[in-house]
Amino acid sequence: MSDIPASLDGSIMPLSEARVPVTDRGYLFGDGVYEFLRVYRGRLHLADGHFRRLTRSLHELGIRHDQAATLPRRVQELVNHSGHLEATVYIQVTRGAAPRAHAFPDHPRPCELFYVSPFADPYAPKRAAGVGVSRHPDIRWGRCDIKSLNLLGNCLAVQAAKEAGNHETLLHKDDGTVTECGHSSFFAVMDGAVITHPQGPRILPGITRELILELAASRNIPVRQRPLRVEELPRCREMFLTSTSAEILPIVRVDANPVHDGVPGPVTRALQEAFSAHLADWLASDEAADSAAI
């Protein structure tokens, strides 16, 4: 990690040298929020959405971070400093260090960390062939719409999927409602439409998910935001997941059962093509803006 540049409370250092107090509430209680961004050709992708969500998460937890408004500029500066054209950025803000007590400290000083890691895109072959997922009870806390550090439920579910030889986990509530994946948004295709759980406390408002909904509309692909039930899964013709790093991954197997014919379907492929076109247009527009500024 020595070559990964990090910023801790405004000081630039190698990530391996970053240190926080053991009384930080992020360590003691998971009292903090995070974001994860993808860098293409040195540029932060969907940055407005990610920083908007970070601001909302901070607000929902009552964490006042006076430097939040300057984060987009400072993160981009660290990306430039890193020299990595293809990378990921992890951002974390906790309530800060304080004597251990459940109630919030009176005058907390938030702890801010972000760092830039090179990214070699291990998902390319999986985007082509598809992945398997394992069903798992959704035991997460009740405010999944906040991108908080409370991820133990996610970790347990993803570990179970890994031990079963699958890429991801498909979470479902006790009432049979399918929510999302362990670290991805979930979509299914049934009766000619894309189906995804509506936004609310049960799911994270994924930034890539938001883009996929826009791309589906641009391609005249019907979308129904409604809860999908476990018993409906065998009727789905296609499934896919989306995330910042993986983009769009076809799901071709749930547990030991193939999704339809066990290969990525045409709607998933159409949305992958739309995503690639979006990236090409976005990168071309930024390059044109740079040329005009010279």
N, C-alpha and C positions, 0 to 999 in steps of 0.2 A: 504493500500500500504506500510505500515511500514516494512513489512517483505520482500519486493521485493528489492534485491540489485541492485544498479545503479552505473554507473560511469559517472560523469559529469566533462569534461575537465581533466580527469585523476584522480579525487578524488573519492574514493569509499564512498557511503553513502546510506541510505534508500531512495527509490524513493520519498517518501513523503517529504523528506527534500531537494530535488533538486530544485534549483532556477536559473532562467536565467533573465537577464535584460529585461524590457519591450521594450527596443529599439532593441532587437535582430531581425534581418531581417527575420528570420523564422517566428516570431510572426507578424511582420508588413507586410511582402510581400509574405510569403510562400517561401522565398528564401533559399531553402535547399533541401536535399535529404534524403532518408531513405532506410533501408533494414529490412527484417523480416525473421528470420531463425527458423527452428525447431530443437529441441534437442531430440535425442533418446538415452536412456541409457547414458546420460551425454555427448554425442558427437554431434557436429554441423553437420547437414546433408547438403550435397551439398554446403559446405562452399566455395570451390573454385569459383563456379559459382556466389554465392551471393556477395562475395567480389570483384570479377571481375566486376560485374554489378555496384556495389557501386562506384568503381574507375572510371568507364565510366561515370556514372551520374555526379560525381564531375567534371570530365573533361569537359563534355558538358555544364555545367553551369559556368565553369571557377572558381570553388572554389578550392583553393590550401590548402590542408590539409596535413601538413608535417608528421603527425602521422598516416596517413592512412595505411601505410605498416605494422605497428605494431598492427593494429586492430585485425586480426585473433587470434594472441597470447593472447592479452589482453581480448578479449571477451571469449575465452575458459577458461582463468584464472578466470573470474567472474562466469562463469558457474560452475566451480569446487568449487569456494567459496560458491556459493548458495546452493550446496548440492542437487539440483533438477536434477533427472535423466531424467524426461520427462518435457520439458519446451519449451518456445519460447524466442527468443531474438529480441528486437527491437533496431535498431541503427538509429540515426539521426545526421546529420551534417548540420549546417546552415553556412551562410557566416559570421555570428557573429553580435555583437552589433555595431551600428553606428548611428549618427544623421539621422533622417528620410529624405531620398532623394532617388529618383528612381535610379539614377546612382550608380554604385558600389562605396564604399569607397576606398580610395587610398591604405590603408594598413590594410585590415580586418584581424581579428583574428578569425578563425572559432570556432564555439561552437559545441562540440562533446558530445553526450549523448547516452548511451546504458544501457539496463537493462534486467534482466532475470526474467520471470514469470513462475510459475508452470503451467503445461498444463494437463488437465484431458481428453482431446479428446472428445468433445461433438459431433463430426461428425460421430462416429461409426454407430449409427442407421440410419443416413442419407445416409451413403455409402451403406447400405443394401437396403433401401427402395426407395431412390431417392428423389429429391427435385423439387420444382416448381420455375420457373423464370418468371419475367415480362419484356416485351419489353419496351424500353425507348429510346428516342432520345439521341444520343451521343453528348453531349454539352461540352465535355472536351476540353482543349487546344490542340494545334496542335502537341505537342511533347510528346505523350504518351509513347514513347520509353525511356524517362528519368523518373526514379522513383523519382519524385519530391514531395514536400509537397503540391502541388496544387491539392487538391482532392475534391473541392467543387462540381464539376460536378458529381463525383462518389457518393458523399454523398447524393445528391439530388435524384439520380437514385435509389440507394439502399434503401433509406427511402421510396420512392414510392413503391418499391417492397415489403418492410416490411408491409406497410399499406394495400397492396393487399393480404397479407397472404402468400407471397412467400419468398424463401430463398435468392434469388439473382436477379439481373437485367441483361437483355440481351440488349446490346447497339447496336444501328444502326444509320448510317449516313443518311443525307437527301437524298442521292442518292440510299438508300435502301441497302447499304452494312452493313452486320453484322460484328462488329469488335471483341468485347470480352465482358466479364462481368464486373461488377462494381469493384470487387476485386479478380477476377479469370480469368484464360484463358479459352477459349471456343473451344469445338470440336463438330463436328457432324459426323454421319456416314450415307453415302448415296451412292447408287450404288456400294456397296461393299468396299468403301474406307473411311478412316478417313479424314475429311476436316477441316482445320483450316486456319485462316487468315495469310498470309505471314508476316514475320517480316518487320517492317518499322515504320514510325512515328505514325501510327494509333493505334498500340498496344504496350503493355509492353512486352519485351522479357522475358517471365516467365521462371524461373529456373526449376520449376517442369514441365512446358510445354516442355522444352528442354529434360528433362529426358524421358517424355512420348513419344516423337518422337523417341528417341533411343530405348525404349522398344518396340514400334510398329515395328521398323525395325528388332529387334531381334526375334520377333514373326511372321515375314513375313506378317504383316498387312499393306496393301497399305495406303499411306498417300499422300494427295494432298494439298499442301499449296496454296490456292487460296481464293479470297473473296467469301463468301457465301451471297446470297441475301435473303431479308426477304421473298420474294415470294417462295423461295425454302424450307423454314422451314417445310411446311406440308409434303414434300417428304422425310424428314430425318427419317431413321429407328431408330436411336439412337442419343442422345446428352449427353455430360458430360462436367463438368468443372473441372479444376485442380488448386490447390493452395498449398502453403507451409503448411498451417495448415490442410486443408481439404483433401489433397492428391487427390483422384479422386472421384467426386460425380456424380452419374447418374442424368440427368435431365429427369424427366418423365412428365413434364407439362410446356407448354409455355402459359402464361395467363390462360385461362380456357380450353385450348386445350391439350389433351394428346399427348405425343410423341409416334407415332405408337400405340402400344397396352398398353401404360401407365405403363410399368414396365422396369427396367434396362435390357439392351440388351446384347447379347453374346460378342460383341466386347468390350464393357465397362467392362464386367466381366473379360474377358481375360486380359485386361490391369490392372485391379485391382490386379489380381493374379500375373501378372508380377511385379507390384510395390511391392507387399508383398515379392516376391522372391528376388527382388533387395535389399530390406531392410535387409532381413535375411542374404544374402550373405555379404552385407556391414558390418553389425554388427559382423558377424562371422570373417571376415577378420581383423577387428580392434582388436577383442579379441585375435585372433591368434598372431597378432603383439605384443600385450601387453605381452602375455605369453612368446614369444621369447625374449623380452627385459628384462625379470626378471632373 
